[in-house]
Amino acid sequence: MIGVIVNTLTVIIGSAIGLLLKRGIPERVSNAVMVAIGLCTVYIGVDGALAGSNTIVLIISMVLGTIVGTACDIDGKINRIGQFFERKLKRADGKNTVAQGFITGSLVFCVGAMTITGSLNSGLSGDHTLIFTKSVLDLFSSCMLASSLGIGVMLAAIFVFIFQGAIVLASGLLQSVLTDAALVAEIACAGSVIIIGLGLNILGISKFKVADMLPSILFVPLIYFLFGLIPIAL
């Protein structure tokens, strides 16, 4: 849970800085920082993707996961929830409410492959590297968000702690099953490929529905074990 606690604290600290500097951050600076965050996200994705060694497992998992995610319209549902609260939680004068900042921050900090993969690595192997890296990104992201959406972004730290903590605890319970280092590497690989898409979205290069790809991570163990039953090494 160390990684989760650190991530929660960085969201709080970043939001506090953003609130203090609310009127002092020029839009061009905010935009430049988001580009830098996007580039770092792409780098993290590329670096993690190199951990995998079975391209076939990756391809099949990504295809099946994306089919399921698209059929369930995960990305669309998340966007519709966000749009619903955007409509319902605005004051008559058009200003943002605390609830709006909370919901927006929760989606930005928790809906992503980096959250899932980092929490999984933290719970399974005690490797907090990805969550620590995500924490640094969230420090700057929360600062930028809080400067425009207010204190609700800071309150999103509560959801970060609960959501990521649940993933860490759940993965810890499955540690006896997911003990294969190669399997964890393949899971990280699939998650990192999705992270690359997330980074490209942040940069404005693409508009990939990355949330629709998230089920791919769940398919990796199934495909990996099925390939293990095949006597021919791939």
N, C-alpha and C positions, 0 to 999 in steps of 0.2 A: 504493500500500500504506500510505500515511500514515494514512488513516482506519482501516484494519484494526489498525494498531499502536496507535493511540490507543484504539480500542475494547477491545483486549486489555488495555492498561494500566489502563483504568478498571474493568474487571472485577476485576483483581488488587487495585487500590487499594480498591475498594468492599468486596470480600470481606475484606481485611485489617482494615478499619474494623469490619465486622460481627463478625469474630472477637474483636476487642479489646473490643467493646461487647456481646458475646454475651448476657450476663446483665443488661445495663442498658437494653435497649430494651423498654418496655412494649408489650403486644400492641395496645393502642388506638392507640399512636403508629405502629406498623408498619402497621396497617390504614388509618390516615389517609393515610400516605405512599403506599400502593398506590392509594388513590382518586385522589390527586393525579397519580400516574403515569398512571392510566387517562384522566383528563381531558386531560392533555398529549398522550397518544397519539391521542385523538379529534381534537384540534386539528390535530396534524400530518397526520392522514389527510385532514381537510377541506381544509386548505391545499394539500396535494399533489394532491388530486382536481381542484382548479380549474385545474391545468396542462393538462389535456386539453381538446380542442375538438371531438372527433368522438364524440358520445354513442352513435351506432350501433355504432361499432367497440368501444366499451367494453361495451355491452350484449351484443353477440354473443360477444365474448371471455369475458365473465364467465359467460354461460350455458354455452358450450361447455366452458370450463375447469372450471366447477363440476360439470358432468355427468361429465367425465373423472375429476376428483378424487374425486367421490362413488362412481363405479363402481369405482375403484381403492381406495376407502376409505382414503385417505391419513391422514385424521384418526384413524380407528380403529386403523390400524397403528401410528401414533406413540403413541397412548394405550396400546395393548397392549404395546408395547416398554417404555414407562415402568412399566406395572403389573407386567410380568414382573420387571424389575429391582427394583421396590419389594418384591416377594415374596421374591426370591432374595437380595437384598443386606442384609436386616435381620438384625442379631444376635439371638441367642436372647432377650436382655433387652429387645428392641424398639428399641434405639438405632440411629441412622443410621450407616451406614458411610461411608468416604471415597468409595467407588465410587458410592454412592447420591447423594451431594452432587454428584459430578462429572456424572452422567447428568442429574440434574434441572436443574442449571445449564446444561448444554449445550443441553437442549431449550428452556429459557426464553430463552436468549440468541440461539439460532441458528434456531429453527423459527418463522419469522414473515416476513411480507411486507416489513417494514422492513429486515430483514437483506438480503434478496434485492435489493430496489429500491435500497437505499443502496449496496450493493456494486456493483451494475450501473452506477449513476450515477458512482461513484468510478472504475471501470475504463474507462467509455466517454468521459466528459467531464472527469474529474479533479475533479468536484464532490463534495466530501466532506461537504457540509452535512448530509445525512440521516444519514450514519454518525456524524458528530460529535454530532448530536442524540440518536441512539440510544445513543451512548456515555454521555451524561449520564443518560439513563434507566437504562441498565445499571449505572451507578455506584451509584444508590440501590437498584435491584433486587438487585444482588449483595450489598449491605450487609444488606438484609432477609433474603435467602436464607441467607447465610453465618451470620447470627446464630442460625439454627435448624437448618441442615443441616451446618455445619462447614466444614472446610478443602477438602472435595471441590469446593465451589462455586468456590473460587479456581483449582483445577486445571482447571476447565472453560474457563479462558482459553486453554488449549492448543487445544481444539477450536474456539473462536471464531476464533483466528488461522488455523488450517488451513482451516476451512470458508469463512469470508469471504474469505480470501486466494485460495482456489481460484476463487471466483466473480469476483473482481476480475481475476485473470489470464486467465480464460476470456473475459470480456467484452472485455478488451484485445485479444485475438486476433481478435475479431469486430468490432473498431472500424471496419474498412474496409467492413463490411456495414451496420452500424448507425450510419450517419453522419447520418441525417436527424433534425434536432432535433425535428421534429414527432412522429416515431415515438417518440423517447425520452420525450417529454412524455406520449404516450398510454400507454406502458409504466408510467411513474411514476403516471399517473392510476389505472390498474387496480390497481397495487400499493397506492396510497393508499386506495382504496375498501375494500380488504381490511384495511388498517390501522385504518380506522374500526370495522370489525367486531371487531378485536382489542381496541381500546380499550373498546368496549361490554362485551366479555367481562371485561376486567380490572375494570370498574366493577360487575360482577355484574348488569348490566341484561339481558344476553342470554347464550346459550350456543351461539353460532354455531360451526359446525365450519369455522373459517377456513382450516385446513390443506387442506381439500378444494377451496378456491377458488384455491390457489396456481398450478395449471396455467393459469389465466386469463392470467397474465403471459406465458406462452409462446405463447399464441394471438394476442396483440396484434400482433406483427410479421406473422404470416400474414394475418390479417384486414385489416390496414392495407395491405399490398401488394396484396391481392386487390381492395380498393376502389380502389387506384391504377390498376388496369387498367380500371376502369369509367370511361368518358368523361364520365359525368354527375357533377358535383361534388355531394357530399352535405354 
